Amino acid sequence: MEESEPTQFEFISIHSLSHVLQEKNAELDRTESSGSLHSEAELPVDDLDGKDDVVFVLDPDGADADDCGASDAKLATPGGLPSRLQSQEYNISHTAAESVLWLAHRLGPMLTAKHLTRNLLKMLTLCYIGEEQLQYSVGTEKEELALSPRPIVGDGNASKILECLANIAALYGEHIILLQYLTYVRDLVTTGSRRLSSSTEGALVSSMVLLQHIIPFLSDVKVMDNLQEMLIREILLPSVRILSSARVRFPGGGHARRVLCHKLLDVVYLVALRLGFETTRRYFTPLLQRFFLSFDTVYRSKLDECKQQETSSVLPDDEGVSGVGADEMESGEDSSPDTHLNDIILQQIAFVFDAEMAHCAYIPLCRLAGGIHMEQNLPNDDLIRQLCEMHDSVVTVDGNVAAVITEGATVVSDSMSDSQHSNPETFSEASGFGKNTALSGNRIDLQDDTDKSRAQKRKTFMPTSITDAPSFDESLLLSSRMENKQRHLRGNWLAYWEHEVGRSEKDNKFSFKQIKLQTFVGHTGSVRSIVALDNENSFISASKDRTVKLWSLRSQGDGNARTACQWTYTGHRKSVFGAAFLESLRLVASCDSSVHIWDPFMGSCLQQYDTASHAPVTAIQAMTPPYPSFVVGTTDATLRFLDCRQQRYTHELKVATGPAGFIRSIAVSPDSSWVAAGLNSGVVSVLDSRTGVLLGTWKGHDSDVLQVMAFGDHRLLTTSLDRHVRLWNADTCQLERQLRGPTEPVHLLGLYMNDVISGSTDNSIGVYTNIGSQGSYSGARLRTDMFRGVLTAMTVLPLNRLLLLGADNGTIRLLY
């Protein structure tokens, strides 16, 4: 049995999107330079952006213009091109990022999570794989709320991916972060704890970078709810164990290990700033103890020897490690201290946990947790302070450590003098660094001998003044982009999204749980037909109130939201009983015994085909792409083909050789090779649409045929008032199976992959699974709190696994 083909969005690539949009931009540039911009009527509907000077009825994909994250993504308006498209700085990464955000607004939360954010997270990892990606960038400045010396090359490559992930989180809410982003980070850390390869090495770095960028999008409540279990226990502590483990060798060497350490410290520092003084002490103490105990691996037994080496206070990458003789720190995963440590791994650890790293981590964290608290809770606090003092005697130039020691003066380190958050006046008085220097504004002054001797009399390194909370821009800790919560997932929408995203990719069953997601109000009469657009973010409904309405499908509210239509077509004079959407030309046909063809994006009627010279129309269906025709059935058992390009009926075919009644339902095969018709007399007919040959006509039911639906290229389903559901072979016109289902007549059918969804007159929804083989049926009656009225119309949204149900009271409900 053939499955329905995936849409263009299921396997879309960012590169292909960028290529297409760039071609459009180039074409627009050529058009503008030639002075022949499209007229208003000739503009492609996909290029309209809803500006005031453009005739605009419905956004091509069902979203308002102000809902799109970046206005620069618009391609063309009568006013000209966006200014940023003309900038030299605008490149393919900008186009790709805006394309992804454009899709995220229109695909909805479930498809975005499955096809966009999952791939973006994988792409983020690729930005940090390889030695060149972990090198420090030249000409870049240190971030304000980061302890890393400066960004690495991968940070620049990942900037647009992080921007997309952040904007998607801002669009659909922090549950995207909690249930997808953090879970992904946790899985990466878990994988890295088991086996570390070059790819998992880059994945660990990317996970820390992602954490640093998404923390500001979480509220204080969510940070506290996930602090102990998710952030500390499952992410940060395992990352520290990986860094300090003498059994883990980083394929990228000591530099990769050091980069990961810096990124980890950035996350710890950012979270500690969010938590505040007391909360940091309460929850971060075990993590800080574990991190600073890592220095014992290198320095516990040889600290005195290292201090005597006056020419170098920092261990190099390739020297001075084999003689360290350090013991393995105690942990649940490491073996006893007597095990043989791999020299290469120990060199990496020594390269990471040196005096510079101690200074980089200890000073800022002292200011967030308190120097006295650190002294009382760190078992090796004396060691860390001595390493900080050792670091104070070196000068860092372009990343190369060189000791410059003179008899009369010691040069203070850049990391001390350039501290962004400390108070320079109180800092120089309280710290033990730069004992012969004093900070005055941005100037370094040498102290006299009296001050120097006074500083040397300090027996302990006690940075009491740097325990003051650092000053920083609080807006960097909490993103303002979360303020627009209109489409944030909550209530029933959150339950639907969480269940669908958590399903395995192999789980393709249609599960109907009767969860109401949205209600669409506006019709005053019974809804007779519902047709969803192929991208599933817009749909069309026809009603007895003589109107056809266009609706936008988007997540909003908690399941109780009531949504109005975007536009109404009022050209009909009678009750509208059918509608169809022609994908090849993006046109709509609606029927009230006459046929109206209109453009849903421009809001204009193109043609009306009255019944003065023809029999009244009783059913309508659209041919599949690339055919530009509608098929209509009439009261005289005739199928007529309406070509929208020629704007006329091209030919007509009789479905029966004798009197057989009128056509009630039409079905077109997926490849449009045959057309089937069901008549009120119970007769079923199949015709070859290319040759017009009548392949077969037979008495399929004892009563009116209510629905005919194509099931693959060679089968069709029929339902009738005689309460039977039957599967026929379209080639041989023979009955293959009679399906057992509800006791009441089935008057609505929908298709989801190999499953058939049915709606019966007693308000029951049923699912036929594997009807090509053994098959099974499961059904349930709609609950009155979920659906009120009599079920009159239904359509399936296969990509989102949702149902749109219309009632006789004019309401339409979106159910999961």
C-alpha positions, 0 to 999 in steps of 0.5 A: 500500500502506498503512503501519501507523499510528504510535503515540501516542508517535511524534507526541507533544507536550509541551504535549498531555502537560501538558494531559492530566496537568493534567486528571487532576490537576484530576479527582483534586482534585475527587475528593479534595475530595468524599471519594470516592477510587477504591477499590483495585480501581477505580484506573486501571492507568495511575495505579498507581505500585507503592507497597506499599499498592497491589496491583501486578503489572506497571507499565503500561508495563513499568518499575519505580516506582523507575526513574522519575526523579521520584516526583512524576510519580505521579498518585494513590495511596490515600495521597493526592496528592503534596505537590508537586502541592498546591504553588503553585509547581508549574506546567505546566513541572513537569508537562511535564518529569516527563511527558518523563522518564516517557516517556524511561524507558519508550520506551527509548534509541532512541525517546527519542533520536529523538522526545524529545531531538531535539525538546528540543534544538530547543525549547532553541533557541527559548528564546533566539530574540528580543531579550527572551530575551537580556535579563538577568534581574531579581533573579537571582544569578550562577551559581557556576561562570560568568563571565556577570554574571547569567542572561538571560531565556532561561535561566529558560525553558530550565531545565526543558528542560536538566533533561530533557536532563541526566536523559536523559543520566544515564539512558542514559549519556554516549554520549547526550551525545557522539553526540547533544548534542555533535554537535548543538552542532557542527552549530549552530556550523557553521551559524552560521559560514556564515550568521547569522540571528536563529534561528541567533543564538539557536541559538549561545547555546543551544549554549553553554548546553547545553555548560555544563550537560552538561560535568559529566556527562562523565568525565575520560576522555571530556572528554580524548578529545573535547577537541582535536577536538570541543570546541576545534577544531569548537566553541569556536574557530569560535565565537570566529571568529564573535564576532570576525569583522568580516563577521558581523552579529548580528541582535540587535545588540551585546547578543546578541553580548555574551551569546554571548561571556559564554556562551562564556567560561562554557564555557571557564572550566568546561572549564578548571576540569575540566582543571587548571593544566597541561592548560589551558596545553597545550590552551587556549593557541591558543584564548586567543590567538585570543580575546584577539586579538579586542580588537585589532580595536578597540584596536590603533591607538587605544589611546592615544587611548582612554586619554586619554578620562578620562571614559570608559574603555569604548566605548559601543554607538553612539559612538566606533567610526567613528573607531577605524580598527581593522584586521581581525585575521588569520584563515583566514576573514577578508579582508586588513586593508585591506577596508572594515569595516561600521560596524554590525558594528564597533560590535557588536565594540567593544561586546563586546570592551571593557575590562569584557570583558577584565577579565571574561575575563583575571583568571579565566583567569590564575588557571587558566593562570598570569599568566606563561604568559599574558604569554608567550603572548598577543601583545597581553598589554600591551593586555589588561592596560591594558584591565583597568586602565582597567576598574578606574576605572569603577563598574558600576551596573545594567549602565550604565557610568559613570566616577567619577574623583576626585583623591584616590581611585579606586573599585575595581570590583565584579567585583574586590571580589566575586571568588568564587574569589580570596584577598582578602589576597594578591589585593590585594597582587599586583594592580594594580587599586584602587591606593589600596585594600586588601581586608580580609575583605569591607571595602575600606580606603583606602591611605595615600599611601605605599602609593599611591606604591608601587603606582604604581611598578609598571611592569607589571600582573603578577597573580602571586598570582591564578594560584593555583587558585580554590577551588570546590565540586568536586561542581559539576564532576562530576555524581553522577547518572551513578553509576547505570549500570544502563541506560547504553548499552554493548556491543551496545546502544550499537552498536544505538543508534548505528546506528539514531540515525544512520539517515536518517528516510527510511531505513525498511528493516528490517535484521537484523544478528543482534546480540543485545541481551538474553536472557529466561529463565524458561520450562522448556518450548518458547515457543509464542507471543510478543505485544508490547504496543503501546508495545513496552516489555513483552511476553507469552509463552506456553509448553508449561510451562503458564505465561504470563509478563510481561516488561519490555523495557529496555536494560541490560547489554552484550548478554549480560544475562539477564533474569527475568520480572516476573510469571507467570500459572499458571492453565492446566492444559495446554500454552499455545499462544496468547496475544493482547492486547486493546488497547481494554480492556488485557486478555490472553487465553491459550489451552490449548484453553480461554480465560483472560481476565486483567488483566496490570496487576492480576494477576487472572483475570477469566474462564475459558471451558472447553470442556465445552459447546464445541469445543476452541479451537485459535487465538486473535486480538484484534480491533483497537481499538475492538472489545472482542472476541477471535476464537477458532478451534475444531476444528469450523472455527468462529470464535467472538467473545468479548466481554470487556465482556459476558463471553460469546461473542456469536456464531459463524461457520462458515468452511467449508460442508463438512468442512475440518478445524480452524483453525490460524491467524486474521488480523484486518484493520487495521480489523477489517472482515474475519477470515481463517482458515487450516485444517489442510486447506489451506483459506483462508476470509475472512468479513465480521466485521460481517455474518457473510457468508462472503466466500470459501473456497478451497483455498489450499495443498496442505498445512496452513496454518501462518500467516495474516496481514493485509497492509493492508486488502485483502490477506492472506498465507498460509504452508503446509507445502508451502513456499509463501508466497502473497499473496491479495486479501481482496476477490476471494479471488484469488491476487496473487503467490506469493513466493519465499523460503526452501526450508523451510516458513515458520511465523512471520510479522511485519509492519514497514511494507511489509516482511514478516519471516518465520521458517522451520523451519530457523532462518532469518529472511527479509525480503520487501520491496515485496511489493506490486510487484516485491518481493525477498527476503533471508534468513540463518540464525541464528548459533548464538552468537546463538540456540540451539535451534529457532525456535518463536515470533517477534514484530516490534517495529516502532518499535524495529526489533527481533525477539523470538525464542522457542526450544524450550528456553524462552529468548527473545532480543531481536535486532537 
